[in-house]
Amino acid sequence: MNLTKLRYAVAVDRQGAISGAARALHVTQSAVTKALADVEQEVGVALFNRHARGVTTTAEGRQFIDRAARILADVDQLSADVSVARQSREQVLRIGVAPSSLEGLMSRAVWSLVSEHPDVRVHLRGTLFEAGLQLFRQGDVDALIGPARPLMAEAGARTEGLPPLKALFFVRRGHPLAGRAVLAEDMARFPLIVPETNGPYAEPIQHVMQQSEGDPLRRVHIMQSFTMAAGVIERSEAVGMVADSYAQSRQFRSRFEVLDFPEQDPLPMAVAFRSGGHRGRALGWFLQALQKFPPSTGVDMPKP
């Protein structure tokens, strides 16, 4: 049974006339007349008695119309419930950041999102790049921020480019390498702390590791948490990596020094999200915030 035709029949009953139902439904009178004839033919009984002033419902029609009205009410309620559930889901935005050492650079974009849209709940998740890509493929994150090249090649994903990030090596203040030009073989003499060995920082990391004697991984700490890595570097002679945008912050400069090491090519970044289906409002708002405050803008919060 066609729900639209049922809705027309119920409207005729409520308006008491075909013409009145047509006006209420914003359709032509002929459309209502045809729909009513189709329903009566399908159920095999007359639903209405026609007369000069309109229509009245027959006994058989009364039972049919009352049940049809209940069905339509259930369908309308189901549609409303689905809409509410979808809006509720849209209020929770799951964001993956790869590698997780870049997580702190998201503070300005997240601040902008939640301050302008306080009903949105952000689930921010730092991860290794390959693990983040798997989460994205499984639908466990709504957006993934990471190196542009592999994200742009991901099937079923749309990407928006972000300004590139520059990776720098850094040490504690007073470190033996601080304050002078440094080569890869100089850094190879010290422990190296990296978030991962094959992510966005892979090229400079591999360059340094190749200068080590024996197994280069024996001189490398892998720490996804930048806070943890920074704490170790501040209390040891280890060398770490930091994004240029964070290295410019007052907090960083008060504790660490960037090494005078040949600059690496900036890394193009992007945010990926699924290309098909419905794009929630929260995701749209986040993309706007991310374009306004990309990871390359640093961590210092804008003034209210």
C-alpha positions, 0 to 999 in steps of 0.5 A, a space after each residue: 500500500 502506497 503511503 502517499 495515497 494513504 496520506 491523501 485518503 486520511 486527509 480527505 477524511 479530516 477535511 471532509 472534502 477532496 478539494 479541502 484535502 488537495 489544498 491542505 496537501 498542496 497538490 491538485 484535486 485530480 491527484 487526490 481523486 486518483 489516489 482515492 480511487 486507487 486505494 478504494 480499488 485496492 481494498 475493494 470497498 468504498 471509503 467515502 460517500 460523495 455528495 454535493 457538499 463533500 464526502 462522508 466516511 462509510 462504515 468500512 471506510 471508518 475502520 480503514 481510515 482509523 488504522 491508516 491514520 495510526 500507521 502514518 503516525 507510526 511512520 512519522 514518529 519513526 522518521 522523527 526518531 531517526 532524525 533525532 538519532 542522526 543529529 545525536 550522532 552528528 554531535 559526537 565527532 571522532 577525529 584521528 590524528 596521525 602520528 599522535 605527536 601532532 595531537 597537541 597542534 589540534 588545540 586551536 581548531 578544537 577550541 574554535 569548534 567547541 566554543 562556537 558549537 558547544 553541543 558538539 562532543 569531540 573524541 580526539 584520538 592520536 595514533 600511528 599513521 597505519 593504525 589511524 588509516 585502518 580506523 578510518 577504513 573501518 569507520 571508527 573515525 569520522 576524519 583523519 589528519 595526517 600526511 597528504 600523499 597517502 591520504 589522497 590515494 586512499 580509496 573512498 576518501 575525500 581530502 582537503 589540503 592543509 598547510 605543510 608541516 616542517 619537522 625539526 630536531 630539538 634538544 634540552 637547553 645546554 645539550 652538547 649539540 646546541 648552538 652549533 651546526 649539526 650533521 646526521 653523524 653528530 646526532 647518531 651519537 645520541 639516543 633519538 626519540 621519535 613517534 614512529 619510524 615510517 610516518 610523516 617524519 620517516 625521511 629525516 629519521 632514516 637519514 640519521 639512523 643510517 649513520 649509526 653503527 650496528 642496528 640503528 633501532 637500538 638507539 631509537 626510542 619510539 614514544 607516541 606521546 610528545 609530552 612523555 618524549 619532551 620530559 625525557 629529552 629535558 632530563 637527558 641527552 636524547 634528541 627529539 623531533 618537533 613540528 616547527 609550529 610548536 617550536 615557535 611557542 613560548 613554552 617550547 623555547 623556554 625549555 628546549 633548543 632547535 638544532 642547527 640541522 639542514 632543513 628537510 622539505 616541508 610535509 604536505 598535510 591533509 584531512 580525510 573524510 568519507 566521500 559518500 553518504 551524509 556529511 554531518 554538520 559537526 564534521 562540516 564545522 570542524 573542517 571550517 575550524 581546521 582551515 582557520 586554525 591548521 596544525 601549522 599555526 601553532 598551539 598558543 590559544 587565540 585571545 577571546 
